[in-house]
Amino acid sequence: MPFAVPSDGAVPPTAHSGRFPNSPHCNDVHAMKVKPLTAILSGVGLLILAIIISSAIPSAKSQQTRVPIRIGWQLATSTQGQIVEVLKRTNLLDRLGLDPTFVPFSYGEPEVNAALAGNLDVMFSSGQSVNNLLAKGGKWKVLARLHFIPAALMVPPESPIKEIKDLRGKTVACTFGTIGHREATLKEQAAGLDPGKDVTNVNMDILEIQKLVGAGGREKWGKFDAVAVWEPDISMFKADGSARILSSHRAVYLVSVSDKFIANNRPETIKFLQAVAQSWEFFNSFRDRVNQWYIDDSQFGFTLEALNSAAKEDPNFEAKSLSALDLSLNDEARRILDMGAKWSHDHGYTQTLVPIKNAVDSSLLAEATKGLTTGTFEKPDVILPSTREVALQDESGDFLGGIPLWGIFLLQVAVTLGSVEAGQWLGIRRSRLPEHESEEAVGAVSGAVLALLAFVLALTFGAAASRFDLRRDALMGDVNAIQTTYMRAGLVPEPHRTLTRSLLRDYVEVRMSMGDVYGDPEQLRSLRARTNAITNMVWAQAESLAAKDTNDINALFSEGITEMVDYQNKRIAFGANFRIPTFVWEILVLASCISMFIMGFQFGLSGKRSFPAQLALVLTFALVVQLIYDLDSPGKGFIHLNQQPMIDLYKSLSK
């Protein structure tokens, strides 16, 4: 059937000509071309969105589920000190989703008071301290044995005192309410002496007792004839000949956790017990290293031999594997605890006699032990190496951290070389046309573009170099602020002096490691949290002093702490936050591609190609970009800010 002729005389197309833009066939063809492209773009967009979401969710989840845990421990106690060092310096707790804060105490009484005030979640302490805590109404559970430990009465090496009965009319220094005090009074009573009349027992902080014995005296230490101490002081005094043992007995140290923390974080409590067991395993595998950590941290003059001698008291010292470790409370430990509870009650430290068995919960340790025997555990990584280890890394020139930057370098070489080749290919094609661009015009454009690229490179390099200088100045300011605070801490009374200086040595360790983890957000977050925790504890010492007396010395001490906080914030800002913006790098890469393309285009037009010259240009440019990126990436590449000032600071604090 013939088509009708339109009134305007135009001849209609055939049914398959598809010339009309609004033809249904034209729309179909257009849809066939567009829909696949749209589908591809949509798929790519969804894939990118899924990658972003999947990468963001684990991080958010990790941060939301990370549980803060405050761990109280006693500075001058072994083997507790070694276990704490492993927990502090490795990622054992971080892997388990725990955010640890380690709160040091000189002995049990202030630790018990902190636990009663709700300032601790976990307490590493003697059974004596736990008895006192429970008798004062503390809602806590004893979950595991940390270690056995000897306590002893010691006298000067040439003292005429040979037996306990010779203490009649003598003066004994002991820290009241501790296992040392218990040892002294029980042995005095067993020898027929009245601890309140026949012997003068004087309350003295264990840190002061260490200084007393260290000051010397072959027959008598000032007005004191004997001291009551525990490990590792016993082994240290024996090894250096500064004291000899008059009597000793075995005590037990425990892992206790508050009822509130258990109720809110039972799975994390079980994981924490597993971390304690893994700390014992790590200590047994690297005894000298862990002992050295404790020696460096405590600054009490302990030796490797003394610490190993003290650790031998616990059966776990001989454990050959994780499954062989036993943290349970055996019959001996329970007898010691019951005896300690009775002693506290008889000597008026507690108003009620609380059987220790009422506070023991073995179910969590049983679950933790089951997990240790059936599960597999990776070897923990050390995240806080000692100053010796950091200095060794600096001297050896470990450039493994620069590998990612080599990827940036190779990518930059590929991109710029590809731009030159693309420009040259187009230039050769254009040169074959009768009318093509003149070499002079292209040369002028190429010169202008290269000049602009040099300008952008200069600006970027200046920004990176200035930030490097700021990081260096902040490091020196940090060192000076810490040293000033440490010196001013020597003006405040005990126990604030020793506790503050111990915390500041911890602080130096963290600050020194922080400079190498700016490129690792997770490690930086962990170390920054520990820095803040230490700063808060140091400031708590200043608050305690200010509550007693607002004199000029305390004001100077507080001023030093605030200056430390100021430089702490500066180092974080200059090291991790203030970087060259991503947009600037994008502009730099785009400008380099355009410049190299124009240069290649000029080579193609002229027909004078020199691949060695092009490669030399590309490599030189890539090296300059590498230098800028390295300067702007602290902790990742070849350019490291020398940490020697912080290492020198730690050495000076150790003296």
ABEGO torsion letter per residue (X at the ends): XBBBBBAAGBBBBBAAAGABAABAAAAAAAAAAAAAAAAAAAAAAAAAAAAAAAAAAAAAAAAAABBBBBBBBBAABOAAAAAAAAAAABAAAAAAGBBBBBBBBABAAAAAAAAAAGABABBBBBAAAAAAAAAAGBBBBBABBABBBBBBBBBBAABABABAAAABGBBBBBBBGBAAAAAAAAAAAAAGBBAAAABBBBBBBAAAAAAAAAAEEAABBEABABBBBBOAAAAAAAAAGABBBABBBBBBBBBBBBAAAAAABAAAAAAAAAAAAAAAAAAAABAAAAAAAAAAAAGAGBBAAAAAAAAAABAAAABABAAABBABBBAAAAAAAAAAAAAAAAAGABABBBBAAAABBAAAAAAAAAAAAABBBBBBBBABBBAAAAAAAAAAGBAAAAAAAAAAAAAAAAAAAAAAAAAAAAAAAAAABABBBBAAAAAAAAAAAAAAAAAAAAAAAAAAAAAAAAAAAAAAAAAAAAAAAAAAAAABBOAAAAAAAAAAAAAAAAAAAAAAAAABAAAAAAAAAAAAAAAAAAAAAAAAAAAABBBAAAAAAAAAAAAAAAAAAAAAAAAAABBBBAAAAAAAAAAAAAAAAAAAAAAAAAGBBBAAAAAAAAAAAAAAAAAAAAAABBGABABBBBAAAAAAAAAAAAX
